[in-house]
Amino acid sequence: MPGGYVTTLHITLEEGFHGQTVSIAVGALTVYQQSSLRTDLRISRAAAFDTEVAPGLAQVKVWVEPGGLPASVDVDAVITPYLGIAVDPAGAIVFRPSVSMPRYL
């Protein structure tokens, strides 16, 4: 983000991915897109990436297809720099903001 302070938001895609296409946007910017995403059942992780965000609340929006409606959460990466995203057995997207790094990283 030119001309301003940024912080890193660490996003991990966790359990529940079984070959879907996943897109993630922070604000209006798409920061991740992957087809055929699958969770590694040994570590309950499908993928992980970092993205820079401005301080304050950032809206993270996730689409999983095939699936259902997109889901979103507001995250302050200064307070909770780690965000786990999973799909529960019913197909709902679950967000897990955290102050701590996931155990598998």
C-alpha positions as a LaTeX table, in Angstrom:
\begin{tabular}{lrrr}
\hline
Residue & $x$ (\AA) & $y$ (\AA) & $z$ (\AA) \\
\hline
Met1 & 0.00 & 0.00 & 0.00 \\
Pro2 & 1.88 & 3.00 & $-1.25$ \\
Gly3 & 2.51 & 5.89 & 1.06 \\
Gly4 & 1.21 & 4.40 & 4.27 \\
Tyr5 & 1.79 & 2.03 & 7.14 \\
Val6 & 0.81 & $-1.58$ & 6.53 \\
Thr7 & 0.75 & $-4.73$ & 8.60 \\
Thr8 & 0.70 & $-8.39$ & 7.59 \\
Leu9 & $-2.36$ & $-10.58$ & 7.85 \\
His10 & $-1.46$ & $-14.29$ & 7.83 \\
Ile11 & $-4.31$ & $-16.34$ & 6.34 \\
Thr12 & $-4.49$ & $-20.12$ & 6.62 \\
Leu13 & $-7.04$ & $-22.30$ & 4.86 \\
Glu14 & $-7.66$ & $-25.17$ & 7.22 \\
Glu15 & $-9.99$ & $-28.18$ & 7.30 \\
Gly16 & $-12.99$ & $-28.87$ & 5.10 \\
Phe17 & $-11.65$ & $-28.21$ & 1.61 \\
His18 & $-12.34$ & $-31.08$ & $-0.80$ \\
Gly19 & $-11.38$ & $-29.89$ & $-4.28$ \\
Gln20 & $-13.34$ & $-26.63$ & $-4.36$ \\
Thr21 & $-12.38$ & $-23.32$ & $-5.93$ \\
Val22 & $-11.62$ & $-20.70$ & $-3.29$ \\
Ser23 & $-11.39$ & $-16.93$ & $-3.78$ \\
Ile24 & $-10.49$ & $-14.46$ & $-1.04$ \\
Ala25 & $-10.71$ & $-10.68$ & $-1.17$ \\
Val26 & $-9.51$ & $-8.12$ & 1.35 \\
Gly27 & $-11.55$ & $-5.01$ & 0.80 \\
Ala28 & $-12.04$ & $-4.73$ & $-2.96$ \\
Leu29 & $-8.80$ & $-6.55$ & $-3.86$ \\
Thr30 & $-8.72$ & $-10.27$ & $-4.65$ \\
Val31 & $-5.66$ & $-11.60$ & $-2.80$ \\
Tyr32 & $-6.04$ & $-15.36$ & $-3.34$ \\
Gln33 & $-7.66$ & $-17.69$ & $-5.85$ \\
Gln34 & $-7.10$ & $-21.43$ & $-6.15$ \\
Ser35 & $-8.99$ & $-24.23$ & $-7.82$ \\
Ser36 & $-9.02$ & $-27.87$ & $-6.66$ \\
Leu37 & $-8.05$ & $-26.87$ & $-3.11$ \\
Arg38 & $-7.74$ & $-29.84$ & $-0.76$ \\
Thr39 & $-7.00$ & $-30.03$ & 2.95 \\
Asp40 & $-3.97$ & $-32.09$ & 3.93 \\
Leu41 & $-5.66$ & $-34.22$ & 6.58 \\
Arg42 & $-2.36$ & $-34.94$ & 8.33 \\
Ile43 & $-2.03$ & $-31.29$ & 9.39 \\
Ser44 & $-5.57$ & $-29.92$ & 8.80 \\
Arg45 & $-4.24$ & $-27.33$ & 6.37 \\
Ala46 & $-4.95$ & $-26.70$ & 2.69 \\
Ala47 & $-2.89$ & $-23.54$ & 2.05 \\
Ala48 & $-1.45$ & $-20.45$ & 3.69 \\
Phe49 & $-0.44$ & $-17.01$ & 2.48 \\
Asp50 & 0.28 & $-13.50$ & 3.75 \\
Thr51 & $-1.22$ & $-10.24$ & 2.57 \\
Glu52 & $-0.57$ & $-6.64$ & 3.55 \\
Val53 & $-3.42$ & $-4.60$ & 5.01 \\
Ala54 & $-3.79$ & $-1.10$ & 6.36 \\
Pro55 & $-4.19$ & $-0.79$ & 10.14 \\
Gly56 & $-7.75$ & $-0.94$ & 11.41 \\
Leu57 & $-10.56$ & $-3.21$ & 10.35 \\
Ala58 & $-10.18$ & $-5.01$ & 7.05 \\
Gln59 & $-13.06$ & $-6.95$ & 5.53 \\
Val60 & $-12.03$ & $-10.45$ & 4.42 \\
Lys61 & $-14.55$ & $-12.05$ & 2.07 \\
Val62 & $-14.40$ & $-15.72$ & 1.05 \\
Trp63 & $-16.12$ & $-17.59$ & $-1.77$ \\
Val64 & $-16.05$ & $-21.41$ & $-1.95$ \\
Glu65 & $-17.49$ & $-22.98$ & $-5.12$ \\
Pro66 & $-19.30$ & $-25.16$ & $-5.49$ \\
Gly67 & $-20.82$ & $-24.24$ & $-2.21$ \\
Gly68 & $-23.01$ & $-21.50$ & $-1.06$ \\
Leu69 & $-23.03$ & $-17.83$ & $-0.43$ \\
Pro70 & $-19.83$ & $-15.95$ & 0.32 \\
Ala71 & $-18.97$ & $-15.20$ & 3.93 \\
Ser72 & $-17.04$ & $-12.29$ & 5.39 \\
Val73 & $-15.42$ & $-11.15$ & 8.59 \\
Asp74 & $-13.83$ & $-7.89$ & 9.74 \\
Val75 & $-10.32$ & $-8.38$ & 11.11 \\
Asp76 & $-7.83$ & $-5.98$ & 12.69 \\
Ala77 & $-4.45$ & $-7.48$ & 11.77 \\
Val78 & $-2.65$ & $-5.41$ & 14.40 \\
Ile79 & $-4.71$ & $-7.13$ & 17.12 \\
Thr80 & $-5.28$ & $-10.55$ & 15.48 \\
Pro81 & $-2.64$ & $-11.05$ & 12.77 \\
Tyr82 & $-3.61$ & $-14.69$ & 12.10 \\
Leu83 & $-6.84$ & $-15.76$ & 10.41 \\
Gly84 & $-7.82$ & $-19.39$ & 10.00 \\
Ile85 & $-10.56$ & $-20.18$ & 7.50 \\
Ala86 & $-12.33$ & $-23.55$ & 7.36 \\
Val87 & $-15.45$ & $-25.14$ & 5.93 \\
Asp88 & $-17.58$ & $-27.01$ & 8.46 \\
Pro89 & $-19.37$ & $-30.31$ & 7.62 \\
Ala90 & $-22.57$ & $-28.41$ & 6.75 \\
Gly91 & $-20.67$ & $-26.28$ & 4.21 \\
Ala92 & $-20.56$ & $-23.06$ & 6.24 \\
Ile93 & $-17.39$ & $-20.97$ & 6.16 \\
Val94 & $-15.82$ & $-20.61$ & 9.61 \\
Phe95 & $-13.40$ & $-17.80$ & 10.58 \\
Arg96 & $-10.87$ & $-18.13$ & 13.42 \\
Pro97 & $-9.00$ & $-14.87$ & 14.09 \\
Ser98 & $-6.10$ & $-15.35$ & 16.49 \\
Val99 & $-3.22$ & $-13.56$ & 18.19 \\
Ser100 & $-1.15$ & $-16.76$ & 17.95 \\
Met101 & 0.49 & $-18.49$ & 15.03 \\
Pro102 & $-1.19$ & $-21.82$ & 14.16 \\
Arg103 & 0.67 & $-24.84$ & 15.47 \\
Tyr104 & 1.39 & $-26.26$ & 12.00 \\
Leu105 & 3.26 & $-23.20$ & 10.66 \\
\hline
\end{tabular}
